[in-house]
Amino acid sequence: MGYARVYSVALHGVAGEVIVVEADVAPGLPSLVVSGLPDAALSEARDRVRAAVQNSGAYWPQARITVNLLPAHVRKHGSGFDTAVAIAVLAAGAELPIGRLKGAVILGELGLDGTVRPVRGVLPAVLAASRAGKELALVPLANVTEARLVPDIEVRATDSLGRIIGYLHGVQNLLDPVSERVPETSSTLDLADVLGQERGRRVIELAAAGRHHIAMFGPPGAGKTMLAARLPGVLPPLDDEEAIEVTALHSIAGTLAPSGTLVRQAPLQAPHHTASVAALVGGGPGLAKPGAISLAHHGVLFLDECAEFASGVLDSLRQPLEQGQVRLRRAYGETVYPARTQLVMAANPCPCARPGGRQTCQCPSIVRRRYQARLSGPLMDRVDLQVDLDPVRSAALLGTEHVEPSSVIAKRVLEARGAAAARWGRSAKTNGDVPASMLRDGRFRLSRSVLRPLTIEMDRGRLSARGFERSMRVAWTIADLDGRIRPEAADVREALELRSRTVR
């Protein structure tokens, strides 16, 4: 009979907190009580852990067992505490020596046969342990590659509870598999496949260079989906910090690739138009899960047939697009997920969606207006580039005109982003992220003559203050791509035209 404690990690969104798992074994009727705000999965650990210990050949104390998770006011979720609970109970009641795991964090779900099963969120959990000063993380074997993405902490693996018990008794070793290097895969989708859409290709290049949001309207077969799917291929690879953020989000959602390697390419999320608010921005019972907009962090959220989405679902994107994060409030607290993504929307111009566009459309004008009014004004005000795409002609498909591949465009995008980053310094990495105050700063303020097209439209009530600032950001991107130090009047006009769907 005695007391013992080990450590694990609780996740709240992408933030982790080291949790003390303490066990007390005292005389009394055999029982196991778990305290410290556990959820249903953790409360059910009583029977799961007992069976795993007994099937691992260890002695389960026949006494009154109390397991407490500290801090007690922090809600704990999931079955990732199973292994830590088992070790704490055995150390307190069966005199299991835990000196070799002193200060280590222990993660893993237990099967009834004593196997240690993988859990979600290992990457952010180990990252939190490293930041808390822990030097060792014991994780399930299936999560070891993911856990080793975190520097400055030793990671060891196990496949069973019995192996941990043997290791603590000095008769077995923990697993230390060599992480196999997985070759990086690049996107096989190339903008060279998109024929006859110079306007669409220009918009994709501008969006990639400045991290601008896009809305494309056009008949079926105009190339809207092809263009959107190829946008990640011209975005720069994620740097180390961005890659860890994206990989952590996918780890929490359970969508991380089996290889467990860092996500280096900008992710693409394309939810179906029947998706709910929770699927798009996050939510669900218990611990709120990240939605598609967070899984597209530092990447692309593509809403195909966006006019078919429920209006409430689309409008739920307005705040995350402005703030770059999603705040999900529940009765027990708030969960925050990053959501700095590029929104790409595509829609047919009308319900009939004839291949020839307006020339063959049979919808009355009131039907067309009602169909496009499904996209609310406040949402569209946050979209920098709004263009109509014409139908592709046969001459474009049968011609021999050279079309630039994604690799050439990606090089120009990288150079343009480098120019923007050098100009804005620590304030922003891209033109789409630069604060409005910087645009009005004396060093970067554009002259009245250059901004005249925007001032005219704003004074006529056809452009909001947000639209004014976003058009300036697009003008800076145009200048960066064309190699100019500052935007000219022609750049501002093009930015305005690309926002008002009047380019021809």
C-alpha positions as CSV (number, residue, x, y, z in Angstrom):
1,M,0.0,0.0,0.0
2,G,1.4,3.4,-0.9
3,Y,1.5,6.4,-3.2
4,A,3.2,7.0,-6.6
5,R,3.0,9.5,-9.5
6,V,3.9,9.7,-13.1
7,Y,3.3,12.2,-15.9
8,S,1.2,12.4,-19.0
9,V,-0.1,15.3,-21.2
10,A,-3.6,16.7,-21.8
11,L,-4.5,18.6,-25.0
12,H,-6.7,21.6,-25.3
13,G,-6.8,22.3,-29.0
14,V,-3.2,22.3,-30.2
15,A,-1.9,23.4,-26.8
16,G,-0.7,20.7,-24.4
17,E,-0.3,20.7,-20.6
18,V,1.7,18.2,-18.5
19,I,-0.6,16.3,-16.2
20,V,0.5,14.6,-12.9
21,V,-1.1,11.2,-12.7
22,E,-1.0,10.2,-9.0
23,A,-2.3,7.0,-7.5
24,D,-3.0,6.1,-3.9
25,V,-3.6,2.5,-2.7
26,A,-5.1,2.1,0.7
27,P,-6.8,-0.6,2.7
28,G,-10.5,-1.1,2.0
29,L,-13.0,-2.6,-0.4
30,P,-11.5,-3.2,-3.9
31,S,-12.4,-0.2,-6.0
32,L,-10.9,2.3,-8.4
33,V,-11.9,6.0,-8.4
34,V,-10.6,8.4,-11.0
35,S,-10.9,12.1,-10.2
36,G,-9.7,15.3,-11.8
37,L,-12.4,16.1,-14.4
38,P,-12.1,13.0,-16.5
39,D,-14.4,12.5,-19.5
40,A,-16.3,9.3,-20.3
41,A,-13.4,7.6,-22.1
42,L,-11.1,8.3,-19.2
43,S,-13.7,7.2,-16.6
44,E,-14.1,3.9,-18.4
45,A,-10.3,3.3,-18.0
46,R,-11.1,1.6,-14.6
47,D,-12.0,-1.7,-16.2
48,R,-9.8,-1.3,-19.2
49,V,-6.6,-0.8,-17.2
50,R,-7.4,-3.5,-14.7
51,A,-7.8,-6.1,-17.5
52,A,-4.6,-4.9,-19.2
53,V,-2.6,-5.2,-16.0
54,Q,-3.9,-8.7,-15.3
55,N,-3.4,-9.9,-18.8
56,S,0.2,-8.6,-18.7
57,G,0.9,-11.0,-15.8
58,A,1.1,-8.3,-13.2
59,Y,-0.6,-8.1,-9.8
60,W,-3.6,-5.8,-9.5
61,P,-3.9,-4.5,-6.0
62,Q,-7.0,-5.7,-4.2
63,A,-7.6,-2.5,-2.3
64,R,-9.2,0.9,-2.5
65,I,-7.4,2.7,-5.3
66,T,-7.7,6.5,-6.0
67,V,-6.3,8.0,-9.2
68,N,-6.1,11.7,-9.3
69,L,-5.1,13.9,-12.4
70,L,-3.6,17.2,-11.6
71,P,-4.3,20.1,-12.1
72,A,-7.8,18.9,-11.0
73,H,-9.5,21.9,-12.6
74,V,-8.3,21.0,-16.1
75,R,-10.6,18.8,-18.1
76,K,-9.0,15.6,-19.4
77,H,-10.1,13.8,-22.5
78,G,-9.5,10.5,-24.2
79,S,-7.8,7.2,-23.5
80,G,-4.2,8.4,-23.8
81,F,-3.8,8.4,-20.0
82,D,-4.4,4.6,-19.8
83,T,-0.7,3.6,-19.7
84,A,0.2,6.3,-17.2
85,V,-2.6,5.3,-14.9
86,A,-1.6,1.6,-15.0
87,I,2.1,2.4,-14.2
88,A,1.0,4.7,-11.3
89,V,-1.3,2.1,-9.8
90,L,1.3,-0.7,-10.1
91,A,4.0,1.6,-8.5
92,A,1.7,2.5,-5.6
93,G,0.3,-0.9,-4.9
94,A,2.6,-3.5,-6.3
95,E,5.9,-1.9,-5.6
96,L,6.8,-1.5,-9.3
97,P,10.1,0.5,-9.4
98,I,9.6,3.6,-11.6
99,G,13.0,5.2,-11.2
100,R,13.9,4.6,-14.8
101,L,10.9,6.6,-15.9
102,K,11.5,9.5,-13.5
103,G,10.2,12.7,-15.0
104,A,9.1,11.0,-18.3
105,V,5.7,11.6,-19.8
106,I,3.8,8.5,-20.7
107,L,1.2,8.3,-23.5
108,G,-0.8,5.4,-24.9
109,E,-4.2,3.6,-24.8
110,L,-4.3,0.1,-23.4
111,G,-6.1,-2.9,-25.0
112,L,-7.5,-5.5,-22.8
113,D,-4.7,-7.8,-23.7
114,G,-2.1,-5.3,-22.5
115,T,-1.1,-3.9,-25.9
116,V,-0.3,-0.2,-26.0
117,R,-2.3,1.3,-28.9
118,P,-1.6,4.6,-30.7
119,V,-3.4,7.8,-29.8
120,R,-4.2,11.1,-31.5
121,G,-2.3,14.2,-30.8
122,V,1.1,12.7,-29.9
123,L,3.1,15.4,-31.7
124,P,1.6,18.4,-29.8
125,A,1.7,16.4,-26.6
126,V,5.4,15.6,-26.9
127,L,6.0,19.2,-27.9
128,A,4.3,20.4,-24.7
129,A,6.4,18.0,-22.7
130,S,9.6,19.3,-24.3
131,R,8.6,22.9,-23.5
132,A,7.9,21.9,-19.9
133,G,11.4,20.6,-19.5
134,K,10.7,16.9,-19.7
135,E,13.6,14.8,-21.1
136,L,11.9,11.6,-22.0
137,A,8.6,10.6,-23.7
138,L,7.3,7.0,-23.7
139,V,4.9,6.6,-26.6
140,P,3.1,3.8,-28.5
141,L,5.2,2.1,-31.2
142,A,2.9,3.4,-33.9
143,N,3.4,7.0,-32.8
144,V,7.2,7.0,-32.5
145,T,8.0,8.6,-35.9
146,E,5.6,11.4,-35.2
147,A,6.9,11.9,-31.7
148,R,10.5,12.2,-32.9
149,L,9.6,15.2,-35.0
150,V,10.0,17.2,-31.7
151,P,13.6,18.2,-31.0
152,D,15.3,18.3,-27.6
153,I,13.5,15.3,-26.0
154,E,14.3,11.6,-26.0
155,V,11.6,9.4,-27.4
156,R,11.2,5.7,-26.6
157,A,8.5,3.3,-27.7
158,T,6.6,0.3,-26.4
159,D,4.2,-2.2,-27.9
160,S,2.8,-3.5,-24.6
161,L,2.4,-2.8,-20.9
162,G,4.3,-5.9,-20.2
163,R,7.4,-4.5,-21.9
164,I,7.3,-1.4,-19.7
165,I,7.0,-3.5,-16.6
166,G,9.9,-5.7,-17.8
167,Y,11.9,-2.6,-18.5
168,L,11.3,-1.1,-15.0
169,H,12.4,-4.5,-13.5
170,G,15.5,-4.4,-15.7
171,V,14.7,-7.6,-17.7
172,Q,13.5,-6.1,-20.9
173,N,14.3,-3.1,-23.2
174,L,12.1,-0.5,-24.6
175,L,11.8,-0.3,-28.4
176,D,14.1,2.1,-30.2
177,P,13.2,1.7,-33.9
178,V,15.1,3.6,-36.5
179,S,12.9,6.1,-38.2
180,E,12.8,5.3,-41.9
181,R,13.2,8.4,-44.1
182,V,10.1,8.7,-46.3
183,P,10.9,10.4,-49.7
184,E,9.1,13.7,-50.1
185,T,6.3,13.6,-52.6
186,S,5.5,16.6,-54.7
187,S,2.1,17.3,-56.2
188,T,1.5,15.6,-59.6
189,L,-1.1,18.2,-60.5
190,D,0.3,20.8,-62.9
191,L,-1.1,24.1,-64.1
192,A,0.2,23.2,-67.5
193,D,-2.9,20.9,-67.7
194,V,-5.2,24.0,-67.5
195,L,-5.7,25.2,-71.1
196,G,-7.4,28.3,-72.3
197,Q,-7.7,30.0,-69.0
198,E,-5.1,32.7,-68.9
199,R,-7.3,34.8,-66.5
200,G,-7.7,31.9,-64.1
201,R,-4.0,31.1,-64.2
202,R,-3.2,34.8,-63.4
203,V,-5.6,34.8,-60.5
204,I,-4.0,31.6,-59.1
205,E,-0.5,33.1,-59.3
206,L,-1.6,36.3,-57.6
207,A,-3.3,34.3,-54.9
208,A,-0.3,32.2,-54.3
209,A,2.1,35.1,-54.2
210,G,0.1,37.3,-51.8
211,R,-2.0,34.7,-49.9
212,H,-5.3,36.2,-51.2
213,H,-8.7,34.6,-51.1
214,I,-10.4,33.7,-54.5
215,A,-13.9,33.3,-55.8
216,M,-14.3,31.9,-59.4
217,F,-17.6,31.8,-61.3
218,G,-18.0,30.1,-64.6
219,P,-19.9,27.3,-66.4
220,P,-19.1,23.6,-65.9
221,G,-15.8,22.7,-67.6
222,A,-14.3,26.2,-67.4
223,G,-11.5,24.9,-65.2
224,K,-12.5,26.2,-61.8
225,T,-11.8,22.9,-59.9
226,M,-8.6,22.2,-61.9
227,L,-7.3,25.6,-61.0
228,A,-8.1,25.3,-57.3
229,A,-6.6,21.8,-57.0
230,R,-3.3,23.1,-58.5
231,L,-2.9,26.1,-56.2
232,P,-1.1,24.1,-53.4
233,G,1.4,23.0,-56.1
234,V,2.6,26.6,-56.6
235,L,2.7,27.6,-52.9
236,P,6.1,27.6,-51.2
237,P,6.9,24.5,-49.0
238,L,6.1,25.0,-45.4
239,D,9.0,26.0,-43.1
240,D,9.8,24.1,-40.0
241,E,7.4,26.1,-37.7
242,E,4.6,25.9,-40.2
243,A,5.1,22.2,-40.8
244,I,4.9,21.4,-37.1
245,E,1.7,23.4,-36.7
246,V,0.0,21.7,-39.6
247,T,1.3,18.2,-38.7
248,A,0.0,18.8,-35.1
249,L,-3.5,19.7,-36.3
250,H,-3.6,16.6,-38.5
251,S,-2.4,14.5,-35.6
252,I,-5.2,15.7,-33.4
253,A,-7.8,15.1,-36.1
254,G,-6.4,11.6,-36.7
255,T,-5.7,12.3,-40.4
256,L,-1.9,12.2,-40.2
257,A,-0.3,9.9,-42.8
258,P,0.8,6.5,-41.4
259,S,4.4,7.5,-42.0
260,G,4.1,10.2,-39.3
261,T,6.4,12.6,-41.1
262,L,6.1,16.4,-41.2
263,V,3.6,17.8,-43.6
264,R,5.8,19.9,-45.9
265,Q,3.4,20.7,-48.7
266,A,0.5,23.2,-48.2
267,P,-2.6,21.1,-47.4
268,L,-5.8,21.2,-49.4
269,Q,-9.2,20.6,-47.9
270,A,-12.2,20.3,-50.1
271,P,-15.3,19.5,-48.0
272,H,-18.6,18.5,-49.7
273,H,-21.3,21.2,-50.0
274,T,-23.4,19.2,-47.5
275,A,-20.8,19.8,-44.7
276,S,-22.1,21.2,-41.4
277,V,-20.7,24.2,-39.4
278,A,-18.9,21.8,-37.1
279,A,-17.3,20.0,-40.1
280,L,-16.2,23.3,-41.6
281,V,-15.0,25.3,-38.5
282,G,-14.7,22.6,-35.9
283,G,-16.8,21.3,-33.0
284,G,-18.5,18.1,-31.9
285,P,-19.3,16.7,-28.4
286,G,-16.7,16.8,-25.7
287,L,-13.4,18.1,-26.9
288,A,-14.0,20.2,-30.0
289,K,-12.3,18.8,-33.0
290,P,-10.6,20.9,-35.7
291,G,-12.7,21.6,-38.8
292,A,-11.7,21.7,-42.4
293,I,-10.6,25.4,-42.2
294,S,-8.1,24.4,-39.5
295,L,-6.9,21.3,-41.3
296,A,-6.2,23.7,-44.2
297,H,-4.0,25.9,-42.0
298,H,-1.2,27.4,-44.1
299,G,-2.9,25.8,-47.1
300,V,-6.1,25.9,-49.2
301,L,-9.7,25.5,-48.2
302,F,-11.6,24.8,-51.5
303,L,-15.4,25.1,-51.5
304,D,-16.6,23.7,-54.8
305,E,-20.2,24.6,-55.7
306,C,-20.1,27.1,-52.9
307,A,-23.6,28.4,-53.7
308,E,-24.9,25.0,-52.7
309,F,-23.6,25.3,-49.2
310,A,-26.0,26.4,-46.5
311,S,-25.8,30.1,-46.0
312,G,-25.2,29.7,-42.2
313,V,-22.3,27.4,-42.9
314,L,-20.6,29.8,-45.3
315,D,-21.1,32.8,-43.0
316,S,-19.4,30.8,-40.1
317,L,-16.2,31.4,-42.0
318,R,-16.3,35.2,-41.8
319,Q,-14.7,35.5,-38.3
320,P,-12.0,32.8,-38.8
321,L,-10.9,34.4,-42.1
322,E,-10.5,37.7,-40.4
323,Q,-8.8,36.5,-37.3
324,G,-6.8,33.6,-38.6
325,Q,-8.1,31.3,-35.8
326,V,-11.2,29.5,-34.6
327,R,-12.5,29.9,-31.1
328,L,-14.9,27.2,-30.0
329,R,-16.6,27.9,-26.7
330,R,-18.1,25.1,-24.7
331,A,-19.5,24.8,-21.2
332,Y,-16.1,23.7,-19.8
333,G,-14.0,26.3,-21.6
334,E,-12.6,27.5,-24.9
335,T,-10.7,25.6,-27.5
336,V,-8.6,27.6,-30.0
337,Y,-7.4,26.2,-33.4
338,P,-5.3,28.1,-35.9
339,A,-7.0,28.7,-39.2
340,R,-4.7,30.9,-41.4
341,T,-5.8,29.5,-44.7
342,Q,-6.5,30.6,-48.3
343,L,-10.2,30.4,-49.2
344,V,-11.0,29.4,-52.7
345,M,-14.6,29.3,-53.8
346,A,-16.0,28.1,-57.1
347,A,-19.6,28.3,-58.3
348,N,-21.7,28.1,-61.5
349,P,-23.2,31.4,-62.5
350,C,-26.8,30.0,-62.3
351,P,-28.8,26.9,-61.6
352,C,-29.0,25.6,-65.1
353,A,-25.2,25.8,-65.6
354,R,-25.1,25.4,-69.4
355,P,-21.7,24.7,-70.8
356,G,-21.8,27.8,-73.0
357,G,-22.3,30.2,-70.1
358,R,-24.4,33.2,-70.6
359,Q,-24.8,32.6,-74.3
360,T,-26.8,29.4,-73.7
361,C,-28.2,30.1,-70.2
362,Q,-32.0,29.8,-69.9
363,C,-32.4,31.2,-66.4
364,P,-34.3,34.5,-65.9
365,S,-32.2,37.3,-64.4
366,I,-34.0,37.1,-61.1
367,V,-33.1,33.4,-60.8
368,R,-29.5,34.2,-61.5
369,R,-29.4,37.0,-58.9
370,R,-31.1,34.8,-56.3
371,Y,-28.7,32.0,-56.9
372,Q,-25.6,34.2,-56.5
373,A,-27.2,36.0,-53.5
374,R,-26.6,32.8,-51.5
375,L,-23.1,34.1,-51.1
376,S,-23.5,36.9,-48.5
377,G,-22.1,40.4,-49.0
378,P,-20.0,40.3,-45.8
379,L,-18.4,37.0,-46.9
380,M,-17.6,38.2,-50.4
381,D,-16.2,41.4,-49.0
382,R,-13.4,39.3,-47.5
383,V,-12.5,37.7,-50.9
384,D,-9.8,39.6,-52.6
385,L,-10.0,38.1,-56.1
386,Q,-13.5,37.6,-57.7
387,V,-13.5,36.6,-61.4
388,D,-15.8,35.3,-64.1
389,L,-14.2,32.5,-66.2
390,D,-15.4,32.1,-69.8
391,P,-16.0,28.7,-71.3
392,V,-12.9,27.0,-72.8
393,R,-12.9,27.0,-76.6
394,S,-11.9,24.1,-78.8
395,A,-9.0,26.0,-80.2
396,A,-7.4,26.1,-76.8
397,L,-7.7,22.3,-76.4
398,L,-6.4,21.5,-79.9
399,G,-3.8,24.2,-80.2
400,T,-0.1,24.0,-79.6
401,E,0.4,27.1,-77.5
402,H,3.0,26.7,-74.7
403,V,1.6,26.8,-71.2
404,E,3.8,27.4,-68.2
405,P,4.2,24.5,-65.8
406,S,3.7,24.9,-62.1
407,S,7.4,24.8,-61.4
408,V,8.0,28.0,-63.3
409,I,5.1,29.8,-61.6
410,A,6.2,28.5,-58.2
411,K,9.6,30.1,-58.7
412,R,8.0,33.5,-59.5
413,V,5.7,33.1,-56.5
414,L,8.7,32.4,-54.2
415,E,10.5,35.5,-55.4
416,A,7.5,37.6,-55.0
417,R,7.0,36.4,-51.4
418,G,10.6,37.0,-50.7
419,A,10.2,40.6,-51.8
420,A,7.1,41.1,-49.6
421,A,8.8,39.5,-46.6
422,A,11.8,41.7,-47.0
423,R,9.6,44.8,-47.2
424,W,7.2,44.2,-44.3
425,G,9.8,42.7,-42.0
426,R,8.3,41.1,-38.9
427,S,4.9,42.6,-39.5
428,A,3.9,40.1,-42.2
429,K,5.3,37.4,-44.4
430,T,2.9,38.0,-47.3
431,N,0.9,41.0,-48.7
432,G,-2.4,39.3,-47.7
433,D,-1.4,39.4,-44.0
434,V,0.1,42.9,-43.8
435,P,-1.8,45.1,-41.2
436,A,-3.8,48.0,-42.5
437,S,-1.8,50.4,-40.4
438,M,1.3,49.4,-42.4
439,L,-0.4,50.3,-45.7
440,R,-1.1,53.8,-44.4
441,D,2.4,54.2,-43.0
442,G,4.4,57.0,-44.6
443,R,7.0,54.6,-46.1
444,F,4.4,52.5,-47.9
445,R,1.5,55.0,-48.4
446,L,0.5,55.2,-52.1
447,S,-0.2,58.5,-53.7
448,R,-3.7,59.8,-54.3
449,S,-3.2,59.6,-58.1
450,V,-2.2,55.9,-57.8
451,L,-5.2,55.1,-55.6
452,R,-7.7,57.2,-57.6
453,P,-9.6,54.1,-59.0
454,L,-10.2,52.9,-55.5
455,T,-11.2,56.3,-54.1
456,I,-13.7,56.7,-56.9
457,E,-15.4,53.4,-56.3
458,M,-15.4,53.9,-52.5
459,D,-17.0,57.4,-52.8
460,R,-19.7,55.9,-55.1
461,G,-20.5,53.3,-52.4
462,R,-19.4,50.4,-54.4
463,L,-16.3,49.5,-52.3
464,S,-16.1,49.1,-48.6
465,A,-13.2,50.1,-46.4
466,R,-12.2,46.5,-46.1
467,G,-12.3,46.2,-49.9
468,F,-10.2,49.3,-50.3
469,E,-7.5,47.8,-48.1
470,R,-7.6,44.4,-49.7
471,S,-7.3,45.9,-53.2
472,M,-4.2,47.7,-52.1
473,R,-2.7,44.4,-50.9
474,V,-3.5,42.8,-54.2
475,A,-1.8,45.8,-56.0
476,W,1.4,45.2,-53.9
477,T,1.3,41.6,-55.0
478,I,1.0,42.5,-58.7
479,A,3.9,44.8,-58.3
480,D,6.0,42.1,-56.6
481,L,5.3,39.6,-59.3
482,D,6.2,42.1,-62.0
483,G,9.4,43.2,-60.3
484,R,8.4,46.7,-59.3
485,I,9.3,48.3,-56.0
486,R,5.9,50.0,-55.6
487,P,2.5,49.6,-57.2
488,E,1.5,51.9,-60.1
489,A,-1.9,53.1,-61.1
490,A,-2.2,50.2,-63.6
491,D,-1.6,47.7,-60.7
492,V,-4.4,49.3,-58.6
493,R,-6.8,49.2,-61.6
494,E,-6.1,45.5,-62.2
495,A,-6.6,44.8,-58.5
496,L,-9.9,46.6,-58.6
497,E,-11.0,44.8,-61.8
498,L,-10.1,41.4,-60.3
499,R,-12.2,42.2,-57.3
500,S,-15.3,43.5,-59.2
501,R,-15.5,40.6,-61.8
502,T,-15.1,43.0,-64.7
503,V,-11.9,41.6,-66.3
504,R,-12.4,40.6,-69.9
